[in-house]
Amino acid sequence: MSTQEIKQLLHESIENIDDGEFLIAVKQIIDRKYTPGTVPNLSEWQLERIESSKEQIKHGKSLSNKQADLLVEKWLNE
């Protein structure tokens, strides 16, 4: 499994965990390796996706968290 795949899995997992104490413990571990002031090195594809997302938001093409949750729930139940 590549580093990028592991990062993606961790991100998805963290998004679905509601246990505050556990998330604090994970944050403490991450803080030992990453300083929040560090600028991440983004690929050209990632930069393009960010710009595309900014344009979509600017033109009202976005979902609230609640709308996104409902959409994901619908997909999972199909």
C-alpha positions in Angstrom: 0.0 0.0 0.0 1.4 3.4 -1.0 1.9 6.3 1.3 -0.8 8.2 -0.6 -3.3 5.3 -0.2 -2.6 5.2 3.5 -3.2 8.9 3.8 -6.5 8.6 2.0 -7.7 5.8 4.2 -6.7 7.7 7.3 -8.5 10.8 6.1 -11.7 8.8 5.4 -11.5 7.1 8.7 -11.0 10.3 10.7 -14.0 11.9 8.9 -16.2 9.1 10.2 -15.0 8.9 13.8 -17.0 10.9 16.4 -15.0 9.9 19.5 -13.4 13.2 20.6 -10.9 11.6 23.0 -9.7 9.2 20.3 -9.3 12.0 17.8 -7.3 14.1 20.4 -5.0 11.1 20.8 -4.5 10.8 17.1 -3.8 14.5 16.8 -1.2 14.3 19.5 0.6 11.5 17.5 0.4 13.5 14.3 1.7 16.6 16.0 4.9 14.8 16.7 5.6 14.5 13.0 3.8 17.5 11.5 3.9 21.2 12.4 0.7 23.0 11.3 2.7 25.9 9.9 4.4 23.7 7.3 3.2 24.3 3.7 2.3 21.0 2.1 4.0 20.1 -1.2 1.0 19.8 -3.6 1.0 18.2 -7.0 -0.1 20.0 -10.1 -3.3 17.8 -10.1 -4.1 18.8 -6.5 -3.6 22.5 -7.2 -5.9 22.2 -10.3 -8.6 20.5 -8.1 -8.3 23.2 -5.5 -8.8 25.9 -8.1 -11.7 24.0 -9.7 -13.3 23.7 -6.2 -12.9 27.4 -5.5 -14.6 28.2 -8.8 -17.5 25.8 -8.0 -18.0 27.4 -4.6 -17.8 30.9 -6.1 -20.7 30.0 -8.5 -22.8 28.4 -5.7 -22.1 24.8 -6.8 -21.4 23.3 -3.4 -23.2 21.3 -0.8 -23.7 21.8 2.9 -22.3 19.1 5.2 -25.9 18.0 5.8 -26.6 17.8 2.1 -23.4 15.8 1.5 -24.2 13.5 4.4 -27.7 12.8 3.0 -26.2 12.2 -0.5 -23.6 9.7 0.9 -26.3 8.0 2.9 -28.5 7.6 -0.2 -25.5 6.1 -2.2 -24.8 3.7 0.6 -28.4 2.5 0.6 -28.6 1.9 -3.1 
